[in-house]
Amino acid sequence: MGDPEVGERNPRESFHPPAPRTRLPAQVRAAGCAPDRTMPVSPPLPCRGITTNPAFMMVHIDDHAVHRGHGVFDTLPMCNGHLYDLDHHLDRLADGCERVRVALPLSREEIRRVVLHTAAASKSMDGTVRLWVSAGRGDFSVSPRDCARACLYCAVVPGKPRGVDAEAGWRVVTSGLRQAPMNTVKSTNYLQNALAQMEAEDAGADTAVFTDAAGFVTEAPIMNLAIVTDAGELVFPPFDTTLPGTGARRLSELVRREVDERAFHALEGLSGVAERQFTVEEARAAAEVMLVGSTTGVIPVTAWDGAPIGDGTGGKITVALGALLRQDMDTPGDLHTEVPYGYLTAMRGL
């Protein structure tokens, strides 16, 4: 995944790494990948390249992320030709690797370059970037001691995420499963999350909500959760007991700023933001409930365990917070990193 020079090789026989003056677009065309089916992937070391050919999008069965769930991942949005909050996502990825005792296979700057190059190869202005770091390929034991080195994977899924009707919102149920251990790490072991999601779908809901051993609300399988109290306070469960969602943290920062400056008039009635524990009963009785994710944005919760939240439609503060976060994502600023399209694809002047 570095930047070695590209040789005169058949693209069906090897991966071609991004390098200055590379002929990647021609290689992509030679691979026979239909433009509307493109999903660029940086495969694991030692392949060191980018492909848009689905035949090359493989993970080996002896990778410990596959047969042991030993690895971490991260997901971030690509908006209007920029990666949103890239550095915070890389921070979380590095922190997760340290906590699961997996050494990063590349330096932070090299990983950053891999992400940007793979995003550019997508030729899409909007999409979702997904990163995985696994303990690597080895034997099938539980210990990674025979893994030669960690593996880094990067994939880009082009296209904007589907929006959610604020009137209908999402229906949630309280999961019968307790929050999984190490839930503050974005690990590749999402069995508990998958089972909770299936539990919700079996009940006719859109997603589930976890609670901890004491009965306090923590999060949903792939999103953070917040409530708006009758006093107008936006409350998140403590971030040190949930996955540190980048979207939720950013929304919290934006709300603190807007409440102080009173610049976003749609947030009239919002008195502040806090982190504290709350129960399912308090959440059900809240004025508004929402789910927050960096790729999903803000989703209103309109029913919990079959009972309506508020009047059963997306609350005005939730809708306003969704617009606030969307505006922050779509407007280039300090958290935006421009994708270098021209470097790989000659997409200059977009």
Secondary structure, 3 states (H helix, E strand, C coil): CCCCCCCCCCCCCCCECCCCCCCHHHHHHHCCCCHHHCCCEECCCCCCCEECCHHHCCCCCCEHHHHCCCEEEEEEEEECCEEECHHHHHHHHHHHHHHCCCCCCCCHHHHHHHHHHHHHHCCCCCEEEEEEEECCECCCCCCCCCCCCCEEEEEEEECCCCCCCCCCCEEEEEEEEECCCCCCCCECCCHHHHHHHHHHHHCCCCEEEEECCCCEECCCCCCEEEEECCCCEEEECCCCCCCCCHHHHHHHHHHHHHHHHCCCHHHCCCCEEEECCCEHHHHHCCCEEEEEECCCEEEEEEEECCEECCCCCCCHHHHHHHHHHHHHHHCCCCCEEECCHHHHHCCCCC
